[in-house]
């Protein structure tokens, strides 16, 4: 039983964000790219999944629903290979 709990612990994210937004009206004035980034330091496999409707050239969208699911996994502290500052 304990080994099952340990196995589940390794697959769960350290930090999880699950957000859903419903908007009545969205007006697009400029066509620029949109991105969402999740970072963890030291990183051990962070992911982002965004579900949103495609624009298809429209300037106004109505009843838009967006769902964002982000997960961050932290690596073990000793897994960080970055150089450390030393005092002299």
C-alpha angles and dihedrals in degrees: 000000000000093000089056090055091048091050091051092049093058093054098047118091120247091224125022132185120189113175133167125189128187116196126187096210135009121187117197113208101169129026104230129144120262124209140175122204131189119197132181125184113243090021124210103177114319118187139191126198119186122186112193136143119264116252099222094194095304120141095199126043123188130205094007119183120195126183124193125190117181129175129188124195120193121215121226110279092243090055090072106104096184115126115261127223114252128202120231 
